[in-house]
Amino acid sequence: MDCPDKPGNDDRYECPLMTITLYDFELSGNCYKLRLLMNILNLPYEIVPVDFFPGRQHKADWFLRMNPFGQLPVLKDDDLTLSDSGAILAYLAKKYDTSGKWFPDDPAVTAEVLRWHSVADDITSTSSAARLALGYGYAFDIEKSQKGAHRIFRLMDEHLWFGEKSGRDWLCSPAHPTTADIACFPYVMLSEEGGISRQDYPALRRWTDRVRRVPGFTVMSGIFPAGRAKE
Amino acid sequence: MPKAPDQTTNDLWHVVAATEELAIGLVETTLLLDRRIALTRGLDGEPVVWLASDEENGDEIDAETVLDRLPVRTAYGYTWTCLGTPSAELFPIPEYAEADRTNMSCGSIGIHVSAPRAVENFLDMGHFPYVHTDILGSEPHTEVKEYDVEVSEERDEVLATKCKFIQPMAAKSATGAMEVEYVYRVPHPFCSVLYKSCPEDESRRDVIGIFLQPMTEETCRAHLLQSMIDSYSTVTDLRRFQQTIFGQDKPILENQYPKKLPLDPRSETPIRADKSAIAYRRWLSQKGITYGVIPQAS
């Protein structure tokens, strides 16, 4: 591996193979997005656990120096410090996905992917907010969050249903998943912890099964592997 | 209008918060047995609990000004209160006081299920390979071997002993798979404490407690305690391990139906591995607990 930081002629210097560090909380869906993509890309990384709950370490000085917004995840790649799960997904795909499929270069597809990254943030502010309120004592408006999530899920279900009819399996138009699917997946899957049932969204549920069958898929606490596909 | 809790439940000490997580001078509100209660800590660090009126979460308050207080105890890092007439004692966990243990809360997490269902899940080993795959169990080692259960008259608690299970990663301190021995205690209708072989010191046991705060009959808050022998891991590491396990249990628990625990032995079909659950259900029946359960038809 090429090591740009390798100093002069010092042969004893060992280039660290592991260059990526994820500041991570196991129960965070936004952190899980990065673990999921890195697992799919077969990318080695180290985890630094952050005690988000109950320790609130994401508001501690040492964390705020990395991300003044006080939000997980933070990812370091050598000297680069990045935050925001959607931005980091784009970075990892552009830098490490040799297939070019996860964050395609085509301008129209890039716009599509970013559009769904933005939906993913809306899922976080609704579905994840309801989960944090019910499970972790956050003072979010539960009913409003649940309603907001249902509105998004209905739109996604419709989009995915029409997609299935026209032979599109994923959120964006390419014939393969993109970071858009990864960005939207965790807080759809964790919605029931926020009291948001997915019973009325069959196409959305079929899409979550497809995501769970992507080679390299990995779980987080609260998300289980998909059953075997019907023959 | 929720029904009033039974006398036994009403007179119990109930866990309501991790004491150190209560901000001094700020109000925290929560539910206990369908009643809204408010909590804070005084400048001396001592928790104060009272029945809430119009207080909101995050309000500033001087604990000195709260005159009409509920009884309070602090034990095992947690704050306990009682809405009725409390007994003098709370169940003992003597290990908590051992100087070389790392004691910690692991978060207070709301779950949409009755407190007794959560206790029962905690007692169950059968789900380890399927729910906690590659941590607390793995296929093909799925057998729950015969174990002993008794209800201790003297201590008034359910006790399950000689529970053995092969675990790929029994604790944060584990370095490989091992056969782990568990002892489970249910010393309180809504609390359980387990003792498991400690990977770091064969002669001692790690202690993990789950204390359930019954919020309503079908919702509760799980307060997790770890009292560990582990000279390497940080509190953050140890919490992460426990939260990973609990995060796996949560959706399983929330999908149980009915959410209240049925006490009629004919209502759910037990298998041999459920021996401790059967003893627990019978013990709740004998105590006259009706809160969070579906009592046996008389």
Interface residues (C-beta under 8 A of the other chain):
Chain A: F25 E26 L27 P49 V50 D51 F53 P54 G55 Q57 L134 G135 Y136 G137 A139 E192 E193 G195 M220 S221 G222 F224
Chain B: A18 E21 E28 T30 N57 G58 S105 C106 G107 S108 I109 G110 I111 H112 V235 T236 D237 R239 R240 Q243 T244 I245 F246 G247 Q248 K250 P251 E254 N255
